[in-house]
Amino acid sequence: MGRTLKIALFAAAPIVVFTAMIGVSRAFGAPERHGGYVQRLELPVAGREVGLPTVEGPADASRPLVVIDAGHGGHDPGAGDRTLEEKRLTLTLAQALRDRLLEAGGVRVAMTRDSDRYLLLEERSGIARRLNADLFISIHADSAELDAASGASIYTLSERGTSDTAARYAERENGANRVNGVLLEGRGDAVSAILVDLSQRESRAQAGAFAKLVLREGEGRLRFRPQPLQSAAFAVLKVPDLPSVLIETGYISNAGDADWLISDEGRGAFADVTAQAVRLYFARQSVR
């Protein structure tokens, strides 16, 4: 065998082996293996706004409106595992809070999702703003590698999140939007950013007041982590003219927290405490 032929056969060997592997894969079970690792997702259509949920409660539009957001959903399970997924836990807690608010009356309520569906972060707070909500509550469950981590925490928008968002929001919305009833159109990016920043700081202060009410009403009833009042630049908290909080109801990675949150007692305590804080918050707002 000539040297040239040997070199050609040596170079072709990997191609032959690779081609054979593909043939075997297609002939023996490739379709079955596909089912194990390929998942098809339905993504939102670009540029299309999601439909607004039903507003429940009094027909009087002057009554305050709370929008409750159950975190995660659809193909996004959040923390936990198949035995207890965050998306299912947050939905049951959100539904319990909604029911408690409607039972007491005087407050209108809407939920960003009332089923296992996926929403973008911007769509969640966007729903609240399009409904002209007076308070936005996003419900989640925390997770940590250490089982010792436990307890609920309440997040409001951080100072850094406030300043970082104002300029971007003003630039994006300057075309024809209002913030707290003030039309931004024609004011210029610098002035609009100042107006947005002032509005956002006021909303942040109101959200902080609500968070403190949850902490006060929950003393002795809810399990809080040390230093439960926290701030962060969560996307769902960045609407400039809407007081917004994110409640981490406990650690789904902690067996004690998880068992309590899925129990009737834990779910009821969360709904009672948060609903009472909502009523007190709006009572204070009405006398300002």
C-alpha positions as CSV (number, residue, x, y, z in Angstrom):
1,M,0.0,0.0,0.0
2,G,1.4,3.3,-1.1
3,R,2.3,6.1,1.4
4,T,-0.3,8.4,-0.1
5,L,-3.1,5.9,0.2
6,K,-2.2,5.2,3.8
7,I,-2.3,8.9,4.7
8,A,-5.7,9.2,2.9
9,L,-7.1,6.3,4.9
10,F,-5.8,7.6,8.1
11,A,-7.4,11.0,7.5
12,A,-10.7,9.5,6.5
13,A,-11.0,7.2,9.5
14,P,-12.6,9.7,11.9
15,I,-15.1,10.8,9.3
16,V,-16.1,7.2,8.7
17,V,-16.5,6.5,12.4
18,F,-18.5,9.7,13.0
19,T,-20.8,8.9,10.1
20,A,-21.4,5.4,11.5
21,M,-22.2,6.8,14.9
22,I,-24.9,9.1,13.4
23,G,-26.4,6.2,11.4
24,V,-26.6,4.0,14.6
25,S,-28.1,6.9,16.6
26,R,-30.8,7.4,14.0
27,A,-31.5,3.8,13.6
28,F,-31.6,2.8,17.3
29,G,-33.6,5.0,19.6
30,A,-32.7,8.6,18.8
31,P,-36.4,9.6,18.9
32,E,-36.8,8.1,22.3
33,R,-33.7,10.0,23.6
34,H,-35.0,13.2,22.2
35,G,-38.0,13.0,24.5
36,G,-35.8,13.1,27.5
37,Y,-33.9,16.3,26.9
38,V,-35.8,18.4,24.4
39,Q,-38.5,20.7,25.8
40,R,-40.7,23.0,23.8
41,L,-41.7,26.3,25.4
42,E,-44.4,28.7,24.3
43,L,-42.8,32.1,24.5
44,P,-44.8,35.4,24.6
45,V,-45.4,37.1,21.3
46,A,-43.0,40.1,21.1
47,G,-44.7,43.4,21.5
48,R,-48.0,42.0,22.6
49,E,-49.3,43.0,26.0
50,V,-50.8,40.3,28.2
51,G,-54.5,40.5,29.0
52,L,-55.5,42.2,32.2
53,P,-56.9,40.0,35.0
54,T,-60.3,40.4,36.5
55,V,-60.6,43.0,39.3
56,E,-62.6,41.4,42.2
57,G,-64.3,43.1,45.1
58,P,-66.4,46.3,45.4
59,A,-67.6,47.7,42.2
60,D,-66.7,51.2,43.5
61,A,-63.6,52.2,41.5
62,S,-62.6,54.6,44.2
63,R,-61.8,51.7,46.6
64,P,-58.0,50.9,46.7
65,L,-56.7,48.2,44.4
66,V,-54.1,45.6,45.5
67,V,-52.4,43.5,42.8
68,I,-51.0,40.2,44.1
69,D,-48.3,38.5,42.1
70,A,-47.6,34.8,42.6
71,G,-43.9,34.4,41.7
72,H,-42.7,32.2,38.9
73,G,-45.1,29.9,37.0
74,G,-45.4,27.9,33.8
75,H,-42.0,26.5,32.7
76,D,-40.3,28.5,35.5
77,P,-40.8,26.4,38.7
78,G,-38.6,28.7,40.9
79,A,-36.9,27.1,43.9
80,G,-37.7,23.6,45.3
81,D,-38.2,20.4,43.6
82,R,-41.0,18.3,42.1
83,T,-42.4,17.5,45.6
84,L,-42.8,21.2,46.4
85,E,-42.2,23.8,43.7
86,E,-42.0,27.5,44.5
87,K,-44.5,28.4,41.7
88,R,-47.2,26.2,43.3
89,L,-46.5,27.4,46.8
90,T,-46.6,31.1,45.9
91,L,-49.9,30.6,44.0
92,T,-51.6,29.0,47.0
93,L,-50.4,31.7,49.3
94,A,-51.5,34.4,46.8
95,Q,-54.9,32.9,46.5
96,A,-55.3,32.7,50.3
97,L,-54.4,36.4,50.6
98,R,-56.8,37.3,47.9
99,D,-59.6,35.4,49.5
100,R,-58.9,37.0,52.9
101,L,-59.0,40.5,51.5
102,L,-62.2,39.9,49.7
103,E,-63.8,38.4,52.8
104,A,-63.1,41.5,54.8
105,G,-64.3,43.8,52.0
106,G,-63.4,47.4,51.2
107,V,-60.5,46.5,49.0
108,R,-60.4,45.6,45.3
109,V,-58.0,42.7,44.4
110,A,-56.5,41.4,41.2
111,M,-53.9,38.7,40.6
112,T,-51.2,38.7,37.9
113,R,-51.8,34.9,37.5
114,D,-54.4,32.6,39.0
115,S,-53.1,29.5,37.2
116,D,-49.8,27.9,36.3
117,R,-48.8,30.3,33.6
118,Y,-45.5,32.1,32.8
119,L,-45.2,35.9,32.9
120,L,-42.2,38.1,32.2
121,L,-41.0,40.1,35.2
122,E,-42.0,43.4,33.4
123,E,-45.4,42.0,32.6
124,R,-46.1,41.4,36.3
125,S,-45.6,44.9,37.5
126,G,-46.9,46.2,34.2
127,I,-50.2,44.6,34.9
128,A,-50.4,46.5,38.2
129,R,-49.5,49.8,36.6
130,R,-52.0,49.4,33.7
131,L,-54.7,48.7,36.3
132,N,-53.7,51.8,38.3
133,A,-53.1,49.7,41.4
134,D,-52.5,51.3,44.7
135,L,-50.2,48.5,46.1
136,F,-48.3,45.7,44.5
137,I,-47.3,42.6,46.5
138,S,-45.1,39.9,44.9
139,I,-45.0,36.6,46.8
140,H,-41.9,34.3,46.7
141,A,-40.1,31.6,48.7
142,D,-36.4,31.8,49.4
143,S,-33.8,29.0,49.0
144,A,-30.4,28.4,50.5
145,E,-27.8,25.6,50.5
146,L,-27.8,25.6,54.3
147,D,-30.9,24.0,55.8
148,A,-30.4,26.3,58.8
149,A,-31.5,29.3,56.8
150,S,-35.1,30.0,57.6
151,G,-37.7,32.8,58.1
152,A,-39.6,35.3,56.0
153,S,-38.2,38.6,54.7
154,I,-39.8,41.7,53.1
155,Y,-38.0,43.5,50.3
156,T,-38.5,47.0,49.0
157,L,-36.6,48.8,46.2
158,S,-33.0,49.6,47.2
159,E,-31.6,53.2,47.1
160,R,-29.3,52.2,44.3
161,G,-32.2,50.6,42.4
162,T,-34.1,53.8,42.7
163,S,-31.4,56.0,41.3
164,D,-30.3,53.5,38.6
165,T,-33.8,53.1,37.3
166,A,-35.0,56.7,37.1
167,A,-32.9,57.9,34.2
168,R,-33.5,54.7,32.1
169,Y,-37.3,54.8,32.8
170,A,-37.5,58.5,31.9
171,E,-35.7,58.0,28.7
172,R,-37.8,55.0,27.7
173,E,-41.2,56.4,28.7
174,N,-40.6,60.1,27.9
175,G,-42.7,59.8,24.7
176,A,-46.2,60.1,26.2
177,N,-46.4,58.6,29.6
178,R,-47.4,60.0,33.0
179,V,-45.8,59.4,36.4
180,N,-48.1,60.2,39.3
181,G,-50.3,62.1,36.9
182,V,-47.5,64.3,35.6
183,L,-47.1,64.1,31.8
184,L,-43.4,63.6,30.9
185,E,-43.8,64.5,27.3
186,G,-41.7,67.5,26.2
187,R,-39.9,67.9,29.5
188,G,-36.6,66.6,28.4
189,D,-34.7,63.6,29.8
190,A,-33.0,65.4,32.7
191,V,-36.3,66.9,34.1
192,S,-38.2,63.7,33.5
193,A,-35.5,61.7,35.3
194,I,-35.9,64.0,38.3
195,L,-39.7,63.7,38.3
196,V,-39.4,59.9,38.1
197,D,-36.8,59.8,40.8
198,L,-39.0,61.8,43.2
199,S,-42.0,59.7,42.4
200,Q,-40.0,56.5,42.9
201,R,-38.6,57.7,46.3
202,E,-42.1,58.5,47.5
203,S,-43.4,55.1,46.4
204,R,-40.4,53.5,48.1
205,A,-41.2,55.2,51.3
206,Q,-44.8,54.1,51.2
207,A,-43.6,50.5,50.4
208,G,-41.3,50.7,53.4
209,A,-44.2,51.8,55.6
210,F,-46.3,48.8,54.4
211,A,-43.4,46.4,55.0
212,K,-43.1,47.6,58.6
213,L,-46.8,47.0,59.1
214,V,-46.4,43.4,57.9
215,L,-43.5,42.9,60.3
216,R,-45.5,44.5,63.2
217,E,-48.7,42.5,62.5
218,G,-46.7,39.3,62.0
219,E,-44.9,39.4,65.3
220,G,-45.5,36.2,67.1
221,R,-47.5,34.8,64.1
222,L,-45.1,34.6,61.2
223,R,-41.5,33.3,61.2
224,F,-39.2,36.0,60.2
225,R,-35.4,35.8,59.6
226,P,-33.1,38.0,61.5
227,Q,-33.2,41.6,60.0
228,P,-36.3,40.8,57.9
229,L,-36.6,44.2,56.3
230,Q,-34.4,44.2,53.2
231,S,-33.9,46.2,50.0
232,A,-32.8,45.1,46.6
233,A,-33.2,46.1,42.9
234,F,-35.7,43.5,42.0
235,A,-37.3,44.2,38.6
236,V,-40.8,43.8,39.9
237,L,-40.2,46.6,42.4
238,K,-39.1,49.3,39.9
239,V,-42.4,50.8,38.8
240,P,-41.9,54.5,39.8
241,D,-45.4,55.4,40.9
242,L,-46.5,52.2,42.6
243,P,-45.6,51.2,46.2
244,S,-44.3,47.6,45.7
245,V,-43.0,44.9,48.0
246,L,-41.6,41.4,47.5
247,I,-42.3,39.0,50.3
248,E,-40.0,36.0,50.7
249,T,-42.4,33.9,52.8
250,G,-39.7,31.5,54.1
251,Y,-37.1,29.1,52.9
252,I,-38.5,26.3,50.7
253,S,-35.1,24.6,51.2
254,N,-35.8,24.4,54.9
255,A,-38.0,21.5,55.9
256,G,-39.5,23.3,58.9
257,D,-40.4,26.4,56.8
258,A,-41.7,24.4,53.9
259,D,-43.9,22.2,56.1
260,W,-45.3,25.3,57.9
261,L,-46.0,27.2,54.6
262,I,-48.0,24.4,53.1
263,S,-50.0,23.8,56.2
264,D,-53.4,25.3,56.8
265,E,-52.0,27.1,59.8
266,G,-49.1,28.6,58.0
267,R,-51.1,29.6,54.9
268,G,-53.8,31.1,57.1
269,A,-51.4,33.1,59.2
270,F,-49.7,34.5,56.2
271,A,-53.0,35.6,54.7
272,D,-54.3,37.0,58.0
273,V,-51.2,39.0,58.7
274,T,-50.7,40.4,55.2
275,A,-54.4,41.2,54.8
276,Q,-54.5,43.1,58.1
277,A,-51.3,45.0,57.1
278,V,-53.0,46.0,53.8
279,R,-56.1,47.3,55.6
280,L,-54.0,49.3,58.0
281,Y,-51.9,50.7,55.2
282,F,-54.9,52.0,53.3
283,A,-56.5,53.3,56.5
284,R,-53.4,55.4,57.1
285,Q,-53.3,56.5,53.4
286,S,-56.9,57.8,53.7
287,V,-56.1,60.2,56.5
288,R,-52.9,61.7,54.9
